[in-house]
Amino acid sequence: MPEPSPPSANDQKVPASSGLSLRIWGILVLVMFLLTSTVGGSLALESSYLPLTLASHIGLALVTVGIAGYVTSFVGRSYRATQRAAAGVAAVAALGATVAGTIFLVGGQSDGALYAMEGLAGLGIIAALVMVAIGGPSGKRTTAPASH
């Protein structure tokens, strides 16, 4: 009986199944930015900050930073530079908006910090939309174990 030929290099390549695509992560980051902004907007309508609303806004901001940072650090590695850049901008915007929000809260509610927080949140929303638009399947390939 003839021995099977070893698989060629092309036979060993299979699409990576590394989880969610950048597009799906982009949708999650977009939703987080929108939720955080919505809760932040409701804070602006309150005469005094309700502890639950403030805690929700802070918590959502921190989760947004965490998710965007994760996408940039781990998920984005297998994508082209443009796609990684969109994820990176979203993460930096989330972190910057959180820092601006902290300055706003503890620094006397300055208009500059408020505008920075709002502007960076807007930038994050735009970056998340770019992630959704161009974040299809990864170009990463993995090798499959040889089967005989």
C-alpha positions in Angstrom: 0.0 0.0 0.0 1.5 3.4 -1.0 2.4 5.7 1.8 0.4 9.0 1.8 2.4 12.0 0.6 3.1 14.6 3.2 0.8 17.5 3.1 2.0 20.5 1.1 2.5 23.9 2.8 -0.8 25.1 1.3 -2.7 22.2 2.8 -1.4 23.1 6.3 -2.7 26.6 6.2 -6.2 27.1 7.7 -8.0 30.3 8.6 -7.4 31.3 12.2 -10.3 30.9 14.5 -9.1 33.3 17.1 -12.5 34.3 18.2 -14.4 37.5 17.4 -13.5 39.6 14.4 -12.4 43.2 14.9 -15.7 44.3 13.4 -17.6 42.6 16.3 -15.2 44.1 18.9 -15.8 47.5 17.2 -19.5 47.1 17.7 -18.9 46.3 21.4 -16.6 49.3 21.8 -19.1 51.5 20.0 -21.9 50.4 22.3 -19.8 51.0 25.3 -18.9 54.6 24.2 -22.6 55.3 23.5 -23.7 53.9 26.8 -21.0 55.8 28.7 -21.9 59.0 26.9 -25.6 58.5 27.5 -25.1 58.1 31.2 -22.7 61.0 31.2 -25.4 63.1 29.5 -27.9 62.2 32.1 -25.4 63.4 34.8 -25.4 66.8 33.1 -29.2 67.0 33.5 -29.0 66.3 37.3 -28.8 69.2 39.7 -26.5 67.2 41.9 -24.9 64.0 40.9 -26.7 60.9 42.1 -24.2 58.4 43.4 -25.7 55.6 41.3 -25.5 57.5 38.1 -22.0 58.7 38.8 -20.8 55.2 39.7 -22.5 53.8 36.6 -20.7 56.4 34.4 -17.3 55.7 36.0 -17.8 52.0 35.8 -18.9 52.1 32.1 -15.9 54.4 31.3 -13.5 51.9 33.0 -15.0 48.9 31.2 -14.7 50.9 27.9 -11.0 51.5 28.6 -10.6 47.8 29.4 -12.3 46.5 26.3 -10.7 49.0 23.9 -7.3 48.2 25.5 -7.8 44.5 25.2 -8.7 44.9 21.5 -5.7 47.0 20.8 -3.3 44.8 22.8 -4.4 41.3 21.8 -7.1 41.2 19.1 -5.6 43.8 16.9 -2.3 42.1 16.6 -3.4 39.9 13.7 -4.8 42.8 11.6 -3.3 45.3 9.2 -1.9 48.6 10.4 -5.0 50.6 9.5 -7.2 48.3 11.4 -4.8 48.3 14.4 -4.7 52.1 14.3 -8.5 52.4 14.6 -8.4 50.1 17.6 -5.5 52.1 19.1 -7.3 55.4 18.6 -10.4 54.0 20.3 -8.3 52.8 23.3 -6.4 56.1 23.6 -9.7 58.1 23.3 -11.3 56.0 26.0 -8.3 56.4 28.3 -8.1 60.1 27.6 -11.8 60.7 28.1 -11.6 58.8 31.4 -8.7 61.0 32.6 -10.5 64.1 31.5 -13.6 62.9 33.3 -11.5 62.4 36.5 -10.0 65.9 36.1 -13.6 67.2 35.7 -14.8 65.5 38.7 -12.0 66.2 41.2 -10.8 69.5 39.6 -13.7 71.7 40.0 -15.7 70.8 36.9 -13.7 72.8 34.5 -15.1 73.5 31.1 -11.8 72.4 29.4 -12.0 69.0 31.0 -15.6 68.6 30.0 -14.9 69.5 26.4 -11.9 67.2 26.4 -14.0 64.4 27.8 -16.8 65.0 25.2 -14.4 65.4 22.3 -12.4 62.3 23.1 -15.6 60.3 23.5 -16.6 61.5 20.0 -13.2 60.5 18.7 -13.7 57.1 20.3 -17.1 56.7 18.6 -15.6 57.6 15.2 -12.7 55.1 15.8 -15.2 52.4 16.7 -17.2 53.1 13.6 -14.0 52.7 11.6 -13.3 49.4 13.3 -16.8 48.2 12.3 -16.3 49.4 8.7 -12.9 47.9 8.0 -12.5 45.3 10.7 -13.4 42.1 8.9 -11.7 38.7 9.3 -8.1 38.7 10.4 -5.4 37.9 7.9 -3.7 35.7 10.4 -3.2 32.1 9.4 -2.3 29.2 11.6 -0.9 25.8 10.7 -3.1 22.7 11.2 -1.5 19.5 12.6 -0.6 17.0 9.9 -3.0 14.2 9.8 -2.2 10.8 8.3 
